[in-house]
Amino acid sequence: MALDGQEVELLAIGAGPANLALAIALEELAPGEVAGNTLLVEQHDSVVWQRGMLLPWTQSQVSFLKDLVTLRNPRSKFSFINYLHSVGRLDEFINLGTFTPYRQEISGYLQWVADELSEVRVAYGRRCEGIVPRRGAGGKVTGWLARFSDGSEVAARDLVIGAGRDARIPAEFAGLPPERVIHSAEYSARIAGLDPAGLKRITVIGGAQSAAELLWAVHQGFPGAETTLVMRSIGLKNYESSKFTNEIYYTSFIDEFHSAPPEAREQLLREMHLSNYAGLAPAMLDTLYRQRYLERLGGAERLKIVTMTEITATRMEGSEIVLSMRDRKTGKISESRCDLVLLGTGFEGAMPRLVQELADELGLAEITVDRHYRLDVPQVTDGASCYLQGVNEATHGISDSLLSVLAGRSSEIVSDLLLHRGQDGRQTRLLADVA
Ligand SMILES: Cc1cc2nc3c(=O)[nH]c(=O)nc-3n(C[C@H](O)[C@H](O)[C@H](O)COP(=O)(O)OP(=O)(O)OC[C@H]3O[C@@H](n4cnc5c(N)ncnc54)[C@H](O)[C@@H]3O)c2cc1C
């Protein structure tokens, strides 16, 4: 699909779950002028959920009923159940008896959704390199112009950025040769190209689910290697799974979080931290513990976990990576040598680079969105909205980056979009039709 010079009503950057949920909501709630003039652009050649960590044995931590649409419209043809039905796996999935599908199955569902869209167009293989506002009379923002990796430019009246967060690479690792450091977001793509003979000692940094998955993946994938996890905290922890606190992931809780004072928001985020990605799925935790136990029993420990320890510096010595490590209990510094470092260090809490650069273009001192995820831009005409998806934990709660709220959030964004375009009456009717 040629992109250059296109003018669309709505441009959505990133074909992840957030913008795919939005695409469904557009087709169901705003068919025709808006959905039919929406372009969704993805940097890769296909849709893959958690591309870097799509390990065959990993499972989603969220119920399949919290798919891209069911909580908003249980009769939608875009449900996960309809996907299973259409690929002939419904019986088997039911028989498996789980609420949390394998990650690869969610990924297949997302690609199927993208393929099934009939109005919203999806363009693959273009990375958005930058977005600038278009200005009209008096300098008012009237729309957006996005530039892509193939040199093409697309103009849009409204914009939604759903491109995820930037990988967090701690400064201590920035000086190592790039081929010796792999962040979890790139793990699957890069690990396959490495020669196992050159990997005798692999060190994983981090203490949460991604780090634990990296540790298990290399332990299984490189049977000749010693694999070590280095973490700052006291040990790997199960994720918190109380049904009481899990109610905070309801879409209906977003209003309460959003209107809460800063101290209450801070408490909610702090207390819920372990219910999200900071904790491990119980099965993963048990697997790792039993493996280490068995290895110690046999006298040959290949899976090691070093706790209460931080990396203070790194350097190369010949072909070896040298990690300087500080024991947080004693303050003592020691050194450890390895051939490869894997970073399970998560994602930056700050706004992604793409959004920050747009904010600079707009002259914003601070990046804030309103309750309906619309970027606060002074001097904007009413029909030129920019929405940010998945980066608003601080104001919209811990569920903001998860699948849990996508069905509801996408219809909120569509409603707000139509409202600002002066199409609110039509929207109310459509929402009523679906309810
Ligand atoms: C390993 C891992 C496991 C997870 N497991 C769960 C889970 O079990 N349940 C859950 O609810 N959440 C989970 N999450 C949280 C995850 O963030 C959400 O599930 C969900 O993927 C967020 O969707 P998104 O569309 O906002 O972002 P993403 O999934 O990150 O999708 C962003 C999309 O934008 C594309 N993109 C990025 N930049 C550009 C650009 N410049 N131009 C064009 N395209 C671009 C990317 O290629 C990607 O396709 C997990 C996260 C990780 C890292």
The ligand as an SDF file (V2000), in Angstrom:
LIG
                    3D

 53 58  0  0  0  0  0  0  0  0999 V2000
    6.6360   -9.6600   28.0030 C   0  0  0  0  0  0  0  0  0  0  0  0
    5.3300   -8.9790   28.2870 C   0  0  0  0  0  0  0  0  0  0  0  0
    4.2100   -9.7130   28.6360 C   0  0  0  0  0  0  0  0  0  0  0  0
    3.0030   -9.0990   28.8880 C   0  0  0  0  0  0  0  0  0  0  0  0
    1.9440   -9.8590   29.2720 N   0  0  0  0  0  0  0  0  0  0  0  0
    0.7600   -9.2760   29.4920 C   0  0  0  0  0  0  0  0  0  0  0  0
   -0.3890  -10.0430   29.8660 C   0  0  0  0  0  0  0  0  0  0  0  0
   -0.2870  -11.2550   30.0670 O   0  0  0  0  0  0  0  0  0  0  0  0
   -1.5720   -9.4170   29.9760 N   0  0  0  0  0  0  0  0  0  0  0  0
   -1.6970   -8.0750   29.7860 C   0  0  0  0  0  0  0  0  0  0  0  0
   -2.7990   -7.5400   29.8930 O   0  0  0  0  0  0  0  0  0  0  0  0
   -0.6260   -7.3200   29.4820 N   0  0  0  0  0  0  0  0  0  0  0  0
    0.5850   -7.8710   29.3320 C   0  0  0  0  0  0  0  0  0  0  0  0
    1.6570   -7.1000   29.0120 N   0  0  0  0  0  0  0  0  0  0  0  0
    1.4800   -5.6250   28.8810 C   0  0  0  0  0  0  0  0  0  0  0  0
    1.3550   -5.1620   27.4130 C   0  0  0  0  0  0  0  0  0  0  0  0
    1.8560   -3.8670   27.4060 O   0  0  0  0  0  0  0  0  0  0  0  0
   -0.0860   -5.1580   26.9210 C   0  0  0  0  0  0  0  0  0  0  0  0
   -0.6200   -6.4540   26.9400 O   0  0  0  0  0  0  0  0  0  0  0  0
   -0.2780   -4.6860   25.4700 C   0  0  0  0  0  0  0  0  0  0  0  0
    0.6340   -5.3140   24.6050 O   0  0  0  0  0  0  0  0  0  0  0  0
   -0.2110   -3.1940   25.3200 C   0  0  0  0  0  0  0  0  0  0  0  0
   -0.6650   -2.9050   24.0260 O   0  0  0  0  0  0  0  0  0  0  0  0
   -0.2540   -1.6040   23.2280 P   0  0  0  0  0  0  0  0  0  0  0  0
   -0.9460   -1.6860   21.9340 O   0  0  0  0  0  0  0  0  0  0  0  0
   -0.4770   -0.4120   24.0860 O   0  0  0  0  0  0  0  0  0  0  0  0
    1.3310   -1.6880   23.0610 O   0  0  0  0  0  0  0  0  0  0  0  0
    2.2430   -2.7760   22.3460 P   0  0  0  0  0  0  0  0  0  0  0  0
    1.7560   -4.1390   22.5790 O   0  0  0  0  0  0  0  0  0  0  0  0
    3.6270   -2.4460   22.7630 O   0  0  0  0  0  0  0  0  0  0  0  0
    2.0770   -2.4820   20.7850 O   0  0  0  0  0  0  0  0  0  0  0  0
    2.6570   -1.3560   20.1760 C   0  0  0  0  0  0  0  0  0  0  0  0
    2.7370   -1.6080   18.6810 C   0  0  0  0  0  0  0  0  0  0  0  0
    3.2260   -0.4380   18.0640 O   0  0  0  0  0  0  0  0  0  0  0  0
    4.2730   -0.7730   17.1530 C   0  0  0  0  0  0  0  0  0  0  0  0
    5.1600    0.3920   17.0800 N   0  0  0  0  0  0  0  0  0  0  0  0
    5.9510    0.8690   18.0650 C   0  0  0  0  0  0  0  0  0  0  0  0
    6.5800    1.9830   17.6520 N   0  0  0  0  0  0  0  0  0  0  0  0
    6.1520    2.2130   16.3880 C   0  0  0  0  0  0  0  0  0  0  0  0
    6.4630    3.2280   15.4390 C   0  0  0  0  0  0  0  0  0  0  0  0
    7.3130    4.2280   15.7270 N   0  0  0  0  0  0  0  0  0  0  0  0
    5.8690    3.1500   14.2320 N   0  0  0  0  0  0  0  0  0  0  0  0
    4.9900    2.1430   13.9230 C   0  0  0  0  0  0  0  0  0  0  0  0
    4.6790    1.1640   14.7940 N   0  0  0  0  0  0  0  0  0  0  0  0
    5.2500    1.2020   16.0170 C   0  0  0  0  0  0  0  0  0  0  0  0
    4.9230   -1.9980   17.7690 C   0  0  0  0  0  0  0  0  0  0  0  0
    5.6510   -2.7530   16.8210 O   0  0  0  0  0  0  0  0  0  0  0  0
    3.7060   -2.7300   18.3150 C   0  0  0  0  0  0  0  0  0  0  0  0
    3.1220   -3.5620   17.3420 O   0  0  0  0  0  0  0  0  0  0  0  0
    2.8900   -7.6970   28.7880 C   0  0  0  0  0  0  0  0  0  0  0  0
    4.0160   -6.9400   28.4540 C   0  0  0  0  0  0  0  0  0  0  0  0
    5.2310   -7.5650   28.2270 C   0  0  0  0  0  0  0  0  0  0  0  0
    6.4280   -6.7230   27.8770 C   0  0  0  0  0  0  0  0  0  0  0  0
  1  2  1  0
  2  3  1  0
  2 52  2  0
  3  4  2  0
  4  5  1  0
  4 50  1  0
  5  6  2  0
  6  7  1  0
  6 13  1  0
  7  8  2  0
  7  9  1  0
  9 10  1  0
 10 11  2  0
 10 12  1  0
 12 13  2  0
 13 14  1  0
 14 15  1  0
 14 50  1  0
 15 16  1  0
 16 17  1  0
 16 18  1  0
 18 19  1  0
 18 20  1  0
 20 21  1  0
 20 22  1  0
 22 23  1  0
 23 24  1  0
 24 25  2  0
 24 26  1  0
 24 27  1  0
 27 28  1  0
 28 29  2  0
 28 30  1  0
 28 31  1  0
 31 32  1  0
 32 33  1  0
 33 34  1  0
 33 48  1  0
 34 35  1  0
 35 36  1  0
 35 46  1  0
 36 37  1  0
 36 45  1  0
 37 38  2  0
 38 39  1  0
 39 40  1  0
 39 45  2  0
 40 41  1  0
 40 42  2  0
 42 43  1  0
 43 44  2  0
 44 45  1  0
 46 47  1  0
 46 48  1  0
 48 49  1  0
 50 51  2  0
 51 52  1  0
 52 53  1  0
M  END
$$$$
